[in-house]
């Protein structure tokens, strides 16, 4: 998914901003950087400002035009610190990230960042499906390009962590007993009764030698202890054992 999220810096004039953007990306686990006609790159200032994120710079894709940078992208979003006239759909970062996360599962998505002086031009905005409006101070909306990259990278990271946590909870919910059963674990007596029933069942179906059952029973006991059976699960197992014994007779 992250490999499909592309940060695109357009005609960046100061190489330090490229390095700072790379650092912002790496701190939030993004690494797909495209540079459209940067004025100075590669450059020592970019490396210095990257501060350990030199691998992002080394792997950056440098192209001549925006069209090259977004050629294989099915969704393109442009960033802006000011609201534009109603010409493009406009979203705040968190809203935009929801769509980016959803669509990047199946295809590349690009987020465009314009020049330090004027941001994205109208021609560059024409390449965008949606405009991301960063809600800055209305009295001072000047936002450094690397800062804008940090904002979007942070929101993407939050969304990713939220999705991971949601998936983890869903997995635990599906794999574990429900809350009522969690507080209804089988007692030791119930567990031992199930083990004794399992041994009798395996003897009845000729699965084990009744004279030497210890090794297999120890493995079965260990297996069930690892998952902590509930009363309901004990009853299910004993029902299976009873059915097997009935069939054997």
N, C-alpha and C positions, 0 to 999 in steps of 0.2 A: 504493500500500500504506500509506504513512504517513498519508495523509489519512483512512484508515479506522481509525486508532488514536486513540482519544479519551481524554484525561485528564479525569476528572470530580472536582472538589473539592466536597464537600458541607458546606454551612452553615459555611464557614470564618469564624472569629471575628475574626482579625487580618488586615487588608488587606496587611500586609507579607508574610505567608505566601503570598498569592496572587501578589504580584510576584516573590517568590523562586522559586515554582513555575514561573512563566512563564520566568524566566531559566534555570532548570534544563532546561526543555523545549527552549528555543531553542539552548542549547549542544549539545544532542544531536539537533538537526534535527527536532524535533517542533513542531507548531503548532496542534493541534486541542484547545482548552481549553474545557471546559464548567464553569459555576459554578452550583451548585444553592443557591438562596436564601442568597447570601453576606450576612453581617451588615453589611459596609461596602464597597460597591463601586458605582461607581468611587471611587477614593480616591488622594490624592497619595502616601500611603505605599506603595501598591501600585506606582505608577509609579516611585518612587525605588528600591524594592527590585528592580524588574525590570531596572534598569541596562542599558538598551539593547534590552530585549525588549518595548518598549511595543506593538509591532505584535501580539504575542500577546494582550495585554490588550485592545487595540482590537477584535480579531476574536473575543474570547471570547463564547460563547453563554451568556446568563444565563437560567435557567429556575427555576420554583418548586418542582418536585418531581424526585426521582430518576427516576420513571417517564418524565417528559418527556425527560430527558437521555439515556435509553437506549432510547427507543421503537423505533428502527430497528436496534438492535444485536442480532446473533445470538449473540454471546458477551459475557458480563459477568463481570469478575473483581474481587473486592474485596481490598484490602490490609489486613494486620494485622501488628503486631509480636509478637503472642503467638499460640500455638496455641489453637485452639478445640476444643471437643468434636466428636467425629466426627458432623458434620451436613452439611458441605460437603466436597467433595474439596479437599485442601490441597497446594499446590505451593510450592517455593522459587522466587524470581524467575527464575532461568535456565531452569528447567523450564517455568514459565508463559509465558515469552517465546517459547519454541519453538512453543507452541500459538497464541499471539497472532500471530506472524509468518505462520504457515501459514494461519490463518483470515482474517486481514485482507486477504488477496489477493482474497477474494470478497465480504466483507461487513464492515460496521462492527463494531469491538470496543471495549468500554469498560473502563477500569480505574478503579475507585472508590477515593477517599481520603476518610476520615471526618473528623470534627472534631478539633481539637487536643486537646481534653480527654478524650474517650472513644472516638475512632475511629469505626468504623462501628457503628450500632445493629443489633440483631437484625432489625428490619424492613428495613433497608438490605441486610443480608446475605442476606435472603430473596430479593432481586432478583438475587443472584449465582449463576452456575453453579459457580464455583470460587473458593477463597480463596487468596490469595498470602501466604505467611508469610515475612516478612523475618527471617532468623535473627540477631536482635540478642543482646546480652549477656543471659543469663538472669537476671542479678542487677540489670540496669538496662535495661529494654526500651523506655524512652521515646524515641520517634522523631518528630522534627518533621515535619509534613506535607510541607513543601518538600523535606526530606531524603529522605523516602520517594519523592517524585516524581523526585528526582535519581537514586536507585538504579534505579528502573524505567526511566527514560529512558536511563540509561547502558547497561543490559542490552539494551534495544531497539536502541540504536546499535551495540553490539558485534555483535548478531545480523544487523543490516542490512549492516554492513561484511563480515561473514563470508560472507553470501549473495552480495554483490557480487564478492568475491574468488573464491568458488566458481564463479560464472557466468563470470568472466573466464578462469579456468583451463580450464574446460570448453570455452569458445570457442577458446582457443588450442590446446587438445589436439585439437579436431576440425578446426581449420583448418590446423595445421602438420603436417609429417611426424613420424613417431614417433621415439623417441630414437635408435634404431639408424640411421635414415635421416639424422637431423640430423648425425651424424658421418660421413656418406657423401655429402657434396656432390659434384657433378660437377666434374671438373678443367676447367681452361681448354681443354685439347685436346678433351675430350669435348663441351664446350659449343660450341666452334667447329665440331666435326664435325657437331653437330646443326643449327647455323645453315646450314652448307653443304648439308646434306641437305634442310633446309627450302626453301632457294633452288631446288635441283634439282627438288624435288617441285612447287613452285609454277609452275616453268617447264613441267614435264611436263603439268600440268593446265590450262595456259593462264591461270593466275591473275595472273601478272606478265609484263611485257615484259622478256625476257632482256637487252635492251640497256640498260635503265634500272631496275635492281632496288634501287639504293642506299637511297632514301628509305624504302621499306617495310621493308627488312631492318633499317635502323637502328631503326625503331619496334618491330619484333619483338624485336630484341636488347635494347632498353631494357626492354620489358615483361618478358622472361624474367629479366633481371638483377635486377629489383626483387624477385622472389620466390625467387631462389637455388635453382635446380633441383638435385635429387639425381640420382645415377646411375640410379636406378630410373625417375624421371620422364623423364630423357633417353631411356631405352630405350622407354618407353611412347610418347613423341612420335615417335620414329623408326619405331616399329612402325606408327603411324598414317600417317606419310608413305609408308612402303613400300606399305601397303595402298592408299593413294590413287593411287600411281604404277601399281600393278598394275591397278587398276580403269580408269585412264586409257588403258592400253595395249589 
